[in-house]
Amino acid sequence: MKLSVVIPVYNEKGTVATIVDRVEGVAGVDKEIIIVDDGSTDGTRDVLKEIAANRSHVKVILKEANCGKGASLREGETM
């Protein structure tokens, strides 16, 4: 079974790596993690690029403008 998780983030530099680690900690399923950055300005994008570079099952979408959580979830679902 494959589990796809969409995580919308906005200015989550200090927490996004922990969130990804917790999702990865779920045992017994193949995982795809889609993180949608909703125009962060605090360095979250740099953290996401580092995470994605080291984990092939993590996909990152970087949006230029903040459009809200709902829009980010919908965009992640289209991946």
N, C-alpha and C positions, 0 to 999 in steps of 0.2 A: 504494500500500500504506500502511496506517496502523499505526503502532507505538504500543501502549499500554504505558506503564511505570509500575509501582506502586513507590513508594519509601516504605518505613516509616522513620520517624525518631523519635528520642527524645533530647532535649537535644543537638541538632546545630546550634545557633545559628551556630557558626563555620564550618560546612562545607556547610550545605544549599544555599546559593546557588551554590557551586561545583559541587555535584552536578547541580543543575538546568542550569547552563550547559553542562556536559559532555554531558548527554543531548541538549540542544538542538543541540549541535555535530554530531550525527550527520546527515550529509547524505543527501539523496535519499529521505527518507520523511516522510510527514505524521505528526506526533507528538501524543500525548495523554499528559500527565504527571499522575499521580495521587499526591499525597503524603498519607500518613496519619500525623498526629502522634499519638503514643501517650502523651499526657499530659505533655508536656514542661513543665519548670518554669524553664528558663534563658533564656527570650526567643525560643525557636525559633518560637513561634506568631506573634509580631509579624513576624518575617522572612518567614514563610510567607504571611501576609496581604498583605504588600507585594508579594511575588512574584506571587501570584494576581491582585492588583489590576491589574497591568501586563501580564499574559500570559493571554489568553483560553483557551489550550490547557492551562493548568495548573489542576487541580482540587485542593482541599485539604479533607481531613476532619480535624476536630479532636476527638479523643477526650478525655473527662474523666479517665479512669483508665488507668494503664499496664496493658495486658493481654498484652503480649509481641509479638514480631515476627510470629509465625504468625497471630495474631488480626488484626493490622494488615494483613498481606498479604491475608488472606481478605476483610476489609472493603473493601479497595481493589479487589479483583477484582469486587465486586458493582456497581461504578459503571458 
